[in-house]
Amino acid sequence: MDLTVAQLILQDRKIAYAITDRNLSVVQVSDPMGIFYNRHQASLGRSLLDLVPELVSSEAVLADILTGELPRFELAWVNRETAEGQTLYLTMVILPHRDRTGQITGLVYLIQDVTEMGTIDQQLAQSRNELRLLQDRLARQNLELAAANAELQRLDEMKSTFVSVAAHELRSPLTSISGYVEILLDEEFGPLSDDQREALEIVQRSARRLLTITNNLLDVTRIEAGRVELVLQPTDLPALVETVAAELGPQLEAKAQRLTLRAPPGLPPALCDETRAAQIIGNLLSNASKYTPHGGLITVSLAPAEEEGFLQVSVADNGVGISAEDQTKLFDRFFRAESAHLTQASGAGLGLPITRSLVELHSGRIWYESEPGKGSTFHVTFPIADRPATASSEPAATAGA
Ligand code: ADP
């Protein structure tokens, strides 16, 4: 290796060196980068200990190198301030200096400026510390979040328990009010005047409405808790729709609404829970009636769905319809659209969320299209049963939304 290459390496690696005799007197210095702060001219002939104050307490170690007992001595990350106040990081190595015969004639002192590496290392350490701090903060926030979630869950369970207990407690007296009003209306306790009949009919309608709301609240808590179990059986859907429509007869008659059922002959049976399927169809029919003015038309169509293996029930009305903005929130609990205010229909905004959950429990789908002022059509699908409907599957209809 010629001198130029050696100097190039020294420059590139920012290395300077000094060679001493056995008395530690500097006899040669090479410092192309000025790492000795250009003091090397003055250093010739001086003690290495003057040049490197860090070695002052290491004379014994230097003596061991001179005897050949110690092959090398290193001081890493020594820092020094420059006259300009800049901190330098230096690595220092002391090696024995030998002549051609291998005799140790003094020491070689190598000094490397590793400031760049040192700065990067320091930045890395700082980044690592910041990362650790962030990790600690994240872990703390995760703990707080978990605690907040647990509290929310506890409150949610309390709310569900409260709603469930309240609804249960309300249901029994409401059922007996409804029952006794029915007996009174049947004049089993004596004849009624027109005024008395009218008043009792109002009580009956209100009791039924309250019963529907309490049943819906119970359903919401049951669905939330995953406690709704379906008893699936092959079901004749057109017969089920007819039964539900008959139950809603008085509601339709009161508004002089006409209901048409369209079902092609030979439809296969659906696989569904009859009570829950009746509730689904009842909710849609009841809504169609509630949100359609006096004299409106309601059509229920049954057909094989586009999706193979499913039947589709579509309930169409020519009522007030639903605005595009309201349509985005239709399945939110307790949401009531503008149509509810337009028609002044009663309700609690629970029918559609419950209907959707029940449809999805059947592996079916629910969707709709609607135009304000023109009407709405709600579609639901039920899976097709692979067995015919049995005679025992007399539909058991329940109240609407
Ligand atoms: P509820 O009828 O008890 O208010 P639902 O959850 O069944 O609750 O319906 C939510 C809202 O969606 C209703 O308040 C009504 O504004 C709107 N809606 C539902 N069905 C129809 C329909 N066929 N036509 C117009 N609006 C409807």
Residues whose N, C-alpha, C, O or C-beta is under 5 A from the ligand:
A	BS01	ADP	N287 A288 Y291 G319 G321 I322 L330 F335 R336 A337 E338 S339 A340 S346 G347 A348 G349 L350 G351 L352 P353 S376 A401
